[in-house]
Amino acid sequence: MSTLEVDSLSKAYGSVQALRGTSFGVDQGEIFGFVGSNGAGKTTTMRIALGVLAPDAGEVRWAGRPVDHAVRRRIGYMPEERGLYPKMKVGDQLTYLARLHGMPAAEATAAMERWTETLGVDGRRGDEVQKLSLGNQQRVQLAAALVHDPEILVLDEPFSGLDPVAVDVMSGVLRDRADAGVPVVFSSHQLELVEQLCDRVGIIKDGEMVAVGGIDELRRVGSPRWAVAVPAGAGAGAAGGGAGAGWVDAPGVRVLDAGTAGAQQRVVFETAHAGAEQAVLRAALDRGPVLEFAPVLPSLTELYRHVVSAREDVGGQDSPETTTEGDAA
């Protein structure tokens, strides 16, 4: 199986270190979500993979060999800033781009027709790009990345500005390409979408990868979380308690959320060591019937907040990526 490898990339813009040994890999048939805050290094990493920028150190490999010009011609790239000719007609432009990648004229035309139909812009082939809505321009930009039948897809914020129907269409296209064996890398600030669509996720902070792995794998990082629910107003029993979550008190247990809704009181807590949750379960049983007792896995949004502190550039100096590349998480 071939892998797109990003290996120990470093890049500085003057005194600002944009990448610090950034590394991750994407296998054939895998969708990899690349997330991070503004200026974290996502766009710089993608532009190095495309050869738009040169790294200060490290390299990008495909199938074990450094990515060179020949490989880059087989990559489908979608920049965050639309890179289309605004006054050129959609169909002519896509055919032209396919020809630039070496496709014969007839194949290029057929590919243009196929992808405009798939992405729902076949009725706009004769329109100038600048006359399209922003959402349709985004669809055409994706068609430009796909029209030459690439072996690799690298997409920077592909879902930006799309309505829910267009998001579904684009998600289906990316899943289809992955099922055909194409490694797909995309950045997005829509973490719920990343969680639903991606096989693995990489979180980058200040140019360093702070978490890489499968969604379920990453969600199990950190202290285990549990939820327990008992009938509202149940007797305190041997555990003591009252209206709050005091009855959950046990060594190695920290209550994260507690509240009463309808006929039940529900508490979410985390444990510092294995077995601590059993003490909470015993306390719950002392109160009467237990309506719920189950592990709670954090969402990708919660995980992201945990591993990446909020980054505010008030009074600070933005990196060149923030100010010139629009790298949004």
Protein Blocks (a to p, Z undefined) as FASTA:
>chain_A
ZZdddehiacdehjbcfbghiacdddehiacdddddehilmmmmmmmmnomaccfbdcdd
eehiacdfklmmmpccddfbdcbdfkbcfklmmmmmmmmnopafklmmmmmmmmmmmnop
mmmmmpcfklpcfklmmmmmmmmmmmnopabdcdehklgoiafklmmmmmmmmmmmmmno
pacddddfblmlmmmmpmbdcddeehiafbgcdfklmmmgcjddddddddehiafbjnop
ajblmlmgcghiacfbdcdehjbccdddddfbehklmmmmmmmmmnoccfbdcdddddfk
lmmmmmmccddfehiacdfklmmnopaZZ
